[in-house]
Amino acid sequence: MNRYETVFILTPVLSEEQAKEAVKVYEDFVKKNGGKLKHNEFWGLKKLAYQIQKKSTGFYSLMEYEAPGDLIQKLEVEFKRDERIMRFLTVKMEKHHIAFAEKTRAAAKA
C-alpha cells in the first residue's frame, strides 16, 4: 500500500456544515475501498489565487491516507462526477514527504 495526500476545493455555495459532510463522504469512500486514513484537515473557506468557475473562494480540505494504487483512479472519478468539487490534486508521498509532514504536525501540536 502506498501513502497519498489529496487536497480538494469545494464550492463556496455550500454552508460550512455541508462542506464538512462532503468531506466525510470522501473519507468514507477511502475507507470502504480498502484505504486507511492517516490524517485529515479541514482548512475552511479560503480565497483562491484565481477564479475557478467564476468563484473567488472555496472550502479547502486535505486527506492523507494509505491505499492500494487502484483506489486513486476511483476516487478521482468520484471527484469529477461531484459538482461540489471545483479542483483536486492527489500526490503520492515518498518517505521524505511523510517524515516532513509528521514532523510539521508534531511541531504544530507542541
ABEGO torsion letter per residue (X at the ends): XBBBBBBBBBBAABBAAAAAAAAAAAAAAAAAAGBBBABBBBAEBBBBABBBGGBABBBBBBBBBBBBAAAAAAAAAAAAABAABABBBBBBBBAAAAAAAAAAAAAAAX
